[in-house]
Amino acid sequence: MPVHRIEVWPAAEQPDPAAASAAASAREALGPVEAASAKVYLLEAPLEPASVERIARELLADPVTERAVVGAEPATGVVLE
């Protein structure tokens, strides 16, 4: 059965408190760091791509404060999951 990955990120203009907390903790040991956070959902179901997009947009992400990405957004550094 296929597994579909959906990432839900804070919208560009929204704060990211989870990332801010992680960066503050890492800063103590590593110095200046940048961080970003996302919720990751894995759906194991025989779904059409349009259905996965709709689930991401309408059920998993708040359209005012978040943005959904089906699949994985390209990483620009170290990724911790």
TIMI-2910 file (N, C-alpha, C, CB; in pm, 1 decimal, decimal comma, always signed):
<rs>
+----------+----------+----------+----------+----------+----------+----------+----------+----------+----------+----------+----------+------+
!      n_x !      n_y !      n_z !     ca_x !     ca_y !     ca_z !      c_x !      c_y !      c_z !     cb_x !     cb_y !     cb_z ! resn !
+----------+----------+----------+----------+----------+----------+----------+----------+----------+----------+----------+----------+------+
!    +84,7 !   -117,2 !     +0,0 !     +0,0 !     +0,0 !     +0,0 !    +90,0 !   +124,5 !     +0,0 !    -96,7 !     -0,7 !   +122,9 !  Met !
!    +57,9 !   +223,6 !    -81,7 !   +142,7 !   +343,5 !    -89,2 !   +135,5 !   +427,3 !    +39,1 !   +101,6 !   +429,4 !   -209,1 !  Pro !
!   +246,5 !   +494,3 !    +68,1 !   +253,8 !   +586,2 !   +181,0 !   +275,5 !   +726,2 !   +125,2 !   +368,2 !   +546,1 !   +281,1 !  Val !
!   +190,0 !   +818,8 !   +165,3 !   +196,6 !   +957,3 !   +118,5 !   +247,6 !  +1044,3 !   +232,7 !    +56,9 !  +1007,2 !    +68,1 !  His !
!   +347,7 !  +1126,4 !   +204,8 !   +405,0 !  +1216,4 !   +305,8 !   +348,2 !  +1356,4 !   +285,0 !   +561,6 !  +1218,5 !   +297,8 !  Arg !
!   +303,5 !  +1416,1 !   +394,4 !   +254,2 !  +1553,6 !   +393,1 !   +326,2 !  +1629,9 !   +503,6 !    +98,2 !  +1559,3 !   +412,1 !  Ile !
!   +386,1 !  +1743,1 !   +467,4 !   +450,5 !  +1831,0 !   +564,7 !   +364,1 !  +1955,3 !   +580,9 !   +596,1 !  +1868,7 !   +520,3 !  Glu !
!   +344,2 !  +1997,1 !   +704,2 !   +266,9 !  +2118,4 !   +732,7 !   +361,3 !  +2216,4 !   +802,9 !   +138,6 !  +2087,1 !   +821,9 !  Val !
!   +388,1 !  +2326,4 !   +734,2 !   +481,4 !  +2429,5 !   +779,5 !   +405,8 !  +2554,6 !   +821,8 !   +582,9 !  +2463,3 !   +668,9 !  Trp !
!   +462,7 !  +2633,2 !   +912,5 !   +402,7 !  +2764,0 !   +939,2 !   +409,1 !  +2848,4 !   +811,4 !   +475,6 !  +2836,5 !  +1057,9 !  Pro !
!   +305,4 !  +2928,2 !   +788,2 !   +307,7 !  +3019,1 !   +673,6 !   +422,7 !  +3117,9 !   +691,6 !   +171,3 !  +3094,4 !   +658,3 !  Ala !
!   +467,4 !  +3175,1 !   +580,7 !   +585,4 !  +3262,6 !   +582,1 !   +574,3 !  +3375,1 !   +683,3 !   +607,7 !  +3321,2 !   +445,1 !  Ala !
!   +458,5 !  +3434,0 !   +700,4 !   +444,4 !  +3547,4 !   +790,0 !   +409,0 !  +3507,6 !   +933,3 !   +340,1 !  +3640,0 !   +736,7 !  Glu !
!   +402,0 !  +3378,5 !   +961,2 !   +363,5 !  +3329,3 !  +1093,7 !   +486,1 !  +3293,0 !  +1177,5 !   +271,4 !  +3207,7 !  +1080,3 !  Gln !
!   +475,8 !  +3309,8 !  +1309,9 !   +586,4 !  +3268,7 !  +1396,5 !   +601,1 !  +3116,4 !  +1397,3 !   +564,7 !  +3320,8 !  +1539,8 !  Pro !
!   +718,3 !  +3070,0 !  +1432,0 !   +748,0 !  +2926,8 !  +1439,7 !   +805,6 !  +2898,7 !  +1579,0 !   +848,8 !  +2882,1 !  +1325,6 !  Asp !
!   +719,9 !  +2889,3 !  +1683,5 !   +769,9 !  +2873,9 !  +1819,4 !   +851,4 !  +2746,9 !  +1841,5 !   +655,7 !  +2875,6 !  +1914,3 !  Pro !
!   +817,3 !  +2637,5 !  +1775,7 !   +894,8 !  +2513,5 !  +1792,3 !  +1036,7 !  +2532,5 !  +1741,0 !   +826,8 !  +2395,9 !  +1718,4 !  Ala !
!  +1050,7 !  +2597,9 !  +1627,1 !  +1184,5 !  +2623,5 !  +1571,5 !  +1261,9 !  +2720,9 !  +1658,5 !  +1174,0 !  +2678,3 !  +1428,4 !  Ala !
!  +1194,6 !  +2822,6 !  +1709,5 !  +1261,9 !  +2920,3 !  +1796,1 !  +1315,1 !  +2852,9 !  +1922,0 !  +1165,6 !  +3034,9 !  +1833,9 !  Ala !
!  +1237,9 !  +2764,0 !  +1979,5 !  +1281,0 !  +2691,9 !  +2099,7 !  +1399,4 !  +2599,9 !  +2069,9 !  +1164,4 !  +2610,3 !  +2157,4 !  Ser !
!  +1393,5 !  +2527,5 !  +1957,8 !  +1503,8 !  +2438,6 !  +1920,2 !  +1630,6 !  +2518,2 !  +1893,1 !  +1466,3 !  +2355,5 !  +1796,6 !  Ala !
!  +1617,4 !  +2631,7 !  +1825,3 !  +1735,0 !  +2714,7 !  +1795,1 !  +1795,1 !  +2770,1 !  +1922,8 !  +1697,7 !  +2829,8 !  +1700,1 !  Ala !
!  +1711,3 !  +2811,5 !  +2017,8 !  +1762,1 !  +2865,1 !  +2144,0 !  +1839,3 !  +2758,4 !  +2220,6 !  +1646,8 !  +2919,2 !  +2229,9 !  Ala !
!  +1788,2 !  +2636,2 !  +2223,2 !  +1858,0 !  +2527,1 !  +2291,8 !  +1989,7 !  +2493,8 !  +2223,2 !  +1769,4 !  +2402,6 !  +2297,5 !  Ser !
!  +1989,0 !  +2488,4 !  +2091,4 !  +2110,4 !  +2454,8 !  +2016,6 !  +2214,1 !  +2565,9 !  +2025,7 !  +2076,7 !  +2427,2 !  +1870,3 !  Ala !
!  +2168,9 !  +2689,3 !  +2032,7 !  +2258,2 !  +2805,2 !  +2037,5 !  +2352,3 !  +2797,1 !  +2156,9 !  +2177,0 !  +2935,0 !  +2043,6 !  Arg !
!  +2304,3 !  +2742,9 !  +2269,7 !  +2387,5 !  +2730,4 !  +2390,2 !  +2510,4 !  +2644,1 !  +2364,0 !  +2305,8 !  +2670,9 !  +2505,7 !  Glu !
!  +2495,0 !  +2541,0 !  +2284,0 !  +2606,1 !  +2449,8 !  +2257,9 !  +2680,2 !  +2479,9 !  +2128,9 !  +2556,0 !  +2309,4 !  +2253,8 !  Ala !
!  +2610,9 !  +2533,3 !  +2029,3 !  +2668,8 !  +2544,4 !  +1895,7 !  +2693,3 !  +2686,7 !  +1848,2 !  +2580,8 !  +2476,8 !  +1799,1 !  Leu !
!  +2642,6 !  +2785,9 !  +1917,4 !  +2651,3 !  +2922,5 !  +1868,1 !  +2531,9 !  +2951,9 !  +1779,7 !  +2782,7 !  +2945,5 !  +1791,4 !  Gly !
!  +2542,1 !  +3053,8 !  +1695,6 !  +2427,2 !  +3094,6 !  +1613,2 !  +2379,5 !  +2981,2 !  +1520,9 !  +2464,1 !  +3218,0 !  +1529,1 !  Pro !
!  +2251,1 !  +2955,7 !  +1523,7 !  +2190,0 !  +2854,4 !  +1436,5 !  +2055,9 !  +2905,7 !  +1386,8 !  +2172,5 !  +2718,6 !  +1511,3 !  Val !
!  +2010,1 !  +2850,1 !  +1276,5 !  +1875,6 !  +2875,8 !  +1224,7 !  +1798,7 !  +2745,7 !  +1228,9 !  +1879,5 !  +2934,3 !  +1079,5 !  Glu !
!  +1668,4 !  +2755,1 !  +1248,9 !  +1585,6 !  +2634,8 !  +1254,3 !  +1449,4 !  +2663,5 !  +1192,8 !  +1570,1 !  +2584,9 !  +1400,0 !  Ala !
!  +1387,1 !  +2558,0 !  +1145,2 !  +1249,6 !  +2563,0 !  +1095,2 !  +1183,2 !  +2432,3 !  +1137,7 !  +1244,1 !  +2583,1 !   +937,3 !  Ala !
!  +1053,2 !  +2436,4 !  +1158,6 !   +984,6 !  +2314,2 !  +1200,7 !   +862,1 !  +2289,5 !  +1113,7 !   +943,8 !  +2323,1 !  +1349,1 !  Ser !
!   +827,1 !  +2162,8 !  +1103,6 !   +706,5 !  +2122,3 !  +1030,6 !   +648,8 !  +1999,1 !  +1098,7 !   +737,7 !  +2093,6 !   +879,4 !  Ala !
!   +518,8 !  +1983,7 !  +1088,2 !   +454,5 !  +1859,1 !  +1129,4 !   +457,7 !  +1766,9 !  +1007,1 !   +305,2 !  +1883,1 !  +1182,0 !  Lys !
!   +487,5 !  +1639,4 !  +1030,0 !   +493,5 !  +1543,1 !   +919,7 !   +386,7 !  +1436,6 !   +941,8 !   +635,5 !  +1478,0 !   +908,9 !  Val !
!   +306,7 !  +1415,5 !   +839,4 !   +203,0 !  +1313,3 !   +842,5 !   +234,0 !  +1210,1 !   +734,5 !    +61,3 !  +1375,7 !   +821,8 !  Tyr !
!   +219,5 !  +1082,1 !   +768,9 !   +235,1 !   +973,0 !   +673,4 !   +100,8 !   +902,4 !   +662,1 !   +348,7 !   +873,5 !   +717,1 !  Leu !
!    +45,9 !   +903,3 !   +542,3 !    -83,0 !   +839,3 !   +517,9 !    -60,6 !   +712,6 !   +436,6 !   -180,6 !   +935,8 !   +444,3 !  Leu !
!    -97,1 !   +600,0 !   +491,5 !    -85,1 !   +473,4 !   +419,2 !   -223,5 !   +436,7 !   +367,2 !    -26,5 !   +359,2 !   +510,9 !  Glu !
!   -244,2 !   +465,7 !   +240,3 !   -375,4 !   +441,1 !   +179,6 !   -363,2 !   +450,9 !    +28,0 !   -481,5 !   +542,1 !   +232,8 !  Ala !
!   -449,6 !   +380,1 !    -44,4 !   -449,2 !   +387,8 !   -191,0 !   -526,8 !   +512,9 !   -237,0 !   -511,8 !   +258,0 !   -253,1 !  Pro !
!   -461,6 !   +628,3 !   -229,2 !   -526,3 !   +755,9 !   -261,8 !   -473,3 !   +812,8 !   -393,0 !   -504,9 !   +857,0 !   -148,6 !  Leu !
!   -560,9 !   +878,5 !   -465,4 !   -520,5 !   +951,4 !   -586,3 !   -447,9 !  +1078,9 !   -543,8 !   -644,7 !   +985,0 !   -677,1 !  Glu !
!   -355,1 !  +1130,1 !   -625,4 !   -283,6 !  +1253,4 !   -590,4 !   -376,1 !  +1369,8 !   -555,0 !   -194,7 !  +1294,0 !   -704,6 !  Pro !
!   -487,1 !  +1384,3 !   -626,0 !   -580,4 !  +1493,7 !   -595,7 !   -640,6 !  +1478,5 !   -456,3 !   -692,4 !  +1498,9 !   -700,6 !  Ala !
!   -664,7 !  +1356,7 !   -414,5 !   -719,3 !  +1332,1 !   -280,8 !   -617,3 !  +1365,4 !   -172,7 !   -764,2 !  +1186,4 !   -267,4 !  Ser !
!   -492,5 !  +1330,4 !   -198,1 !   -386,2 !  +1362,4 !   -102,0 !   -372,7 !  +1513,8 !    -88,1 !   -250,9 !  +1299,7 !   -146,1 !  Val !
!   -375,5 !  +1584,2 !   -199,9 !   -368,4 !  +1731,4 !   -196,9 !   -485,0 !  +1789,6 !   -117,3 !   -368,5 !  +1788,9 !   -340,7 !  Glu !
!   -602,8 !  +1737,2 !   -138,9 !   -720,8 !  +1788,6 !    -68,8 !   -712,0 !  +1762,0 !    +81,0 !   -848,4 !  +1725,6 !   -125,6 !  Arg !
!   -669,4 !  +1643,4 !   +120,4 !   -651,8 !  +1611,1 !   +262,2 !   -551,2 !  +1706,8 !   +324,5 !   -605,2 !  +1464,3 !   +280,2 !  Ile !
!   -441,2 !  +1729,6 !   +255,4 !   -337,9 !  +1819,8 !   +306,3 !   -392,7 !  +1960,6 !   +326,4 !   -218,4 !  +1823,3 !   +210,7 !  Ala !
!   -460,9 !  +2012,3 !   +226,4 !   -512,6 !  +2149,9 !   +228,4 !   -629,3 !  +2168,7 !   +324,8 !   -556,0 !  +2190,3 !    +89,6 !  Arg !
!   -724,9 !  +2075,0 !   +321,9 !   -850,5 !  +2096,6 !   +391,9 !   -858,2 !  +2033,5 !   +530,9 !   -960,9 !  +2044,4 !   +309,3 !  Glu !
!   -777,9 !  +1931,3 !   +557,4 !   -786,3 !  +1864,2 !   +687,2 !   -663,9 !  +1885,2 !   +776,1 !   -806,7 !  +1717,9 !   +666,0 !  Leu !
!   -547,0 !  +1887,2 !   +717,5 !   -425,7 !  +1888,8 !   +798,8 !   -366,6 !  +2027,3 !   +821,9 !   -323,4 !  +1803,1 !   +735,0 !  Leu !
!   -386,6 !  +2119,7 !   +730,4 !   -326,9 !  +2252,9 !   +743,5 !   -434,7 !  +2358,4 !   +763,8 !   -242,4 !  +2286,7 !   +619,6 !  Ala !
!   -404,7 !  +2453,6 !   +848,9 !   -490,4 !  +2571,5 !   +865,9 !   -450,5 !  +2669,4 !   +755,6 !   -475,2 !  +2636,6 !  +1011,5 !  Asp !
!   -538,9 !  +2701,2 !   +661,9 !   -499,5 !  +2783,7 !   +547,0 !   -458,0 !  +2926,4 !   +583,6 !   -612,7 !  +2789,5 !   +449,1 !  Pro !
!   -491,7 !  +2971,9 !   +702,7 !   -455,0 !  +3107,1 !   +744,5 !   -313,4 !  +3110,3 !   +801,6 !   -554,9 !  +3159,8 !   +848,3 !  Val !
!   -275,5 !  +3007,9 !   +876,8 !   -147,7 !  +3011,5 !   +948,4 !    -45,3 !  +2908,8 !   +901,4 !   -172,4 !  +2991,2 !  +1093,2 !  Thr !
!    -85,4 !  +2817,1 !   +812,7 !     +4,8 !  +2709,6 !   +771,8 !     -0,7 !  +2688,2 !   +621,1 !    -30,3 !  +2579,7 !   +844,6 !  Glu !
!   +100,3 !  +2615,9 !   +573,0 !   +102,1 !  +2573,5 !   +433,0 !   +139,7 !  +2426,3 !   +428,7 !   +202,0 !  +2659,6 !   +348,1 !  Arg !
!    +73,6 !  +2352,7 !   +342,2 !    +97,0 !  +2208,9 !   +331,2 !   +180,6 !  +2179,1 !   +207,2 !    -36,9 !  +2131,9 !   +326,0 !  Ala !
!   +268,9 !  +2082,3 !   +221,1 !   +352,1 !  +2034,9 !   +111,1 !   +333,8 !  +1884,0 !   +101,6 !   +503,5 !  +2073,2 !   +131,9 !  Val !
!   +289,8 !  +1836,4 !    -13,9 !   +280,1 !  +1691,5 !    -34,6 !   +416,8 !  +1645,6 !    -81,8 !   +166,3 !  +1653,3 !   -139,0 !  Val !
!   +471,7 !  +1545,8 !    -12,5 !   +608,6 !  +1503,2 !    -36,7 !   +698,7 !  +1572,8 !    +63,1 !   +652,6 !  +1533,6 !   -182,3 !  Gly !
!   +824,5 !  +1586,5 !    +30,5 !   +919,7 !  +1652,2 !   +119,9 !   +969,8 !  +1780,3 !    +57,2 !  +1037,3 !  +1559,4 !   +152,9 !  Ala !
!   +968,2 !  +1886,6 !   +134,6 !  +1025,0 !  +2013,1 !    +86,5 !  +1176,7 !  +1997,8 !    +82,5 !   +982,3 !  +2134,5 !   +178,3 !  Glu !
!  +1244,0 !  +2050,6 !    -18,2 !  +1389,8 !  +2037,7 !    -25,5 !  +1457,4 !  +2095,0 !    +99,1 !  +1442,9 !  +2108,1 !   -150,7 !  Pro !
!  +1548,9 !  +2020,3 !   +154,2 !  +1620,7 !  +2062,3 !   +275,1 !  +1736,6 !  +2155,3 !   +236,5 !  +1673,8 !  +1938,0 !   +354,2 !  Ala !
!  +1763,0 !  +2249,7 !   +324,7 !  +1874,7 !  +2342,8 !   +301,3 !  +1980,8 !  +2328,7 !   +409,4 !  +1824,1 !  +2488,3 !   +296,3 !  Thr !
!  +1980,5 !  +2219,4 !   +479,9 !  +2078,4 !  +2197,2 !   +586,3 !  +2055,8 !  +2060,1 !   +644,8 !  +2068,8 !  +2306,2 !   +696,3 !  Gly !
!  +2084,9 !  +2046,2 !   +771,5 !  +2066,4 !  +1919,6 !   +841,9 !  +1918,4 !  +1901,0 !   +873,3 !  +2151,5 !  +1915,0 !   +972,0 !  Val !
!  +1867,2 !  +1780,2 !   +852,9 !  +1726,8 !  +1749,3 !   +879,7 !  +1719,6 !  +1651,1 !   +994,4 !  +1656,2 !  +1692,0 !   +753,8 !  Val !
!  +1640,5 !  +1685,0 !  +1096,2 !  +1615,5 !  +1594,7 !  +1208,0 !  +1468,0 !  +1559,2 !  +1206,1 !  +1657,0 !  +1658,9 !  +1345,0 !  Leu !
!  +1437,8 !  +1430,4 !  +1210,2 !  +1297,0 !  +1388,0 !  +1213,1 !  +1272,2 !  +1303,0 !  +1332,4 !  +1258,6 !  +1312,4 !  +1086,6 !  Glu !
+----------+----------+----------+----------+----------+----------+----------+----------+----------+----------+----------+----------+------+
</rs>
